[in-house]
Amino acid sequence: MKRREIQELKNKPVSELHKLLGESREKLRILKFDLAAGKVKDIQELRSLRKDIARIQTFINNDQGKKE
C-alpha cells in the first residue's frame, strides 16, 4: 500500500472502512484456499494483504476512540 493510499484510508468514514475490511478479508480467504490448492505463486501478496487489513483495523479503532 502506497503512502497516498494510506492517506485516503485516514479520510474515509468508519462505515466505508468496515466495508473495505470485509472485502479484504474475503480476498484473503480466497487467496489462502488458492495457496493450499497450489494456484498461488506470489506469497508476498498474502503478506501485503494481511498488513493492509491490520492498517484498516487500526484506522477503525483510532476513529472510534476519537468519537467517544
C-alpha positions in Angstrom: 0.0 0.0 0.0 1.4 3.3 -1.0 1.6 6.5 1.1 -1.2 8.1 -0.9 -3.5 5.1 -0.4 -2.8 5.2 3.4 -3.8 8.9 3.5 -7.0 8.1 1.6 -7.8 5.5 4.3 -7.4 8.0 7.0 -10.0 10.3 5.4 -12.7 7.6 4.8 -15.6 7.2 7.2 -15.8 4.2 9.5 -18.7 2.6 7.7 -16.6 2.6 4.4 -13.6 1.2 6.3 -15.8 -1.7 7.6 -16.9 -2.4 4.1 -13.3 -2.4 2.8 -12.3 -4.6 5.7 -14.9 -7.2 4.8 -13.8 -7.2 1.1 -10.1 -7.6 2.1 -10.8 -10.5 4.5 -12.8 -12.2 1.7 -9.9 -11.8 -0.7 -7.5 -13.1 1.9 -9.7 -16.2 2.4 -9.8 -16.9 -1.3 -6.0 -16.5 -1.6 -5.5 -18.9 1.3 -7.6 -21.6 -0.4 -5.7 -21.0 -3.7 -2.4 -21.3 -1.9 -3.5 -24.7 -0.4 -4.5 -25.8 -3.9 -1.2 -24.7 -5.3 -2.6 -22.0 -7.6 -0.8 -19.1 -5.9 2.8 -18.4 -6.9 3.2 -14.9 -5.3 3.2 -15.4 -1.5 4.1 -11.7 -1.0 0.5 -10.8 -1.9 -0.8 -12.7 1.1 1.6 -10.8 3.4 0.8 -7.4 2.0 -3.0 -8.1 2.2 -2.6 -9.1 5.9 -0.8 -5.8 6.5 -3.5 -3.8 4.7 -6.1 -5.5 6.9 -4.2 -4.5 10.0 -3.9 -0.9 8.8 -7.7 -0.7 8.2 -8.4 -2.1 11.6 -6.0 0.4 13.2 -7.8 3.3 11.5 -11.2 1.9 12.6 -10.0 1.7 16.2 -8.5 5.2 16.1 -11.7 6.7 14.7 -13.9 5.0 17.3 -11.6 6.3 20.1 -11.9 9.9 18.9 -15.7 9.8 18.9 -16.1 8.5 22.5 
